Amino acid sequence: MAEYEKKVREILKQYGCQFVRKGSHDVWNSPFAEKLFVVPQKNKIASYG
């Protein structure tokens, strides 16, 4: 796991988010919004410019 992913996971867990699954994007559940949301993986983010 890249350092970027570790930091993102730590921050999300601090705020009570729960990891759901890994795919082309990581899927997380937010206890505040009561919704699922996706987090792109760093190596999957396109660079423009």
N, C-alpha and C positions, 0 to 999 in steps of 0.2 A: 504494500500500500504506500503510495506516495505521501510525502510529508504534508502536502496540501490536503489530501483526503483525511489524514489523521486530525489535522487542526479543525477542519470543518465538522467532522464527527464529534470531536470533543465539545465544540461550541454548541452544536445542536443538542447533544445529550445534557449539557449544563442547563439548557432551557426546557428540558423535559420532553424533547422530541424523541420519537421511537423509530428506529430503523425498520423498514418493512421488507425491502428487497433490493438486490443489485441487478442491474441490466445495463443498457447503454447509458442510463442515468440511474442514480440512487434514488429510491423512493422512501420518503419519510412521512411520519404522521405527526401533526402538530396538535398538542393538547389544547392550545389556546384557540386556534381557528377551527379545530375539530375537522380538519381536512387533510388529505394527502397532498404532498408537494414533491417536486423532483429537484435534484441537485445534479448538474452535469459533472462528469468526471473531467479533471483537468486535461488529460490527454485527448479528450473528445471535443474540447472547446476550439472552435476555428479561430484562427488569427487573421484579422483583416487590417491591412495597412502596414 
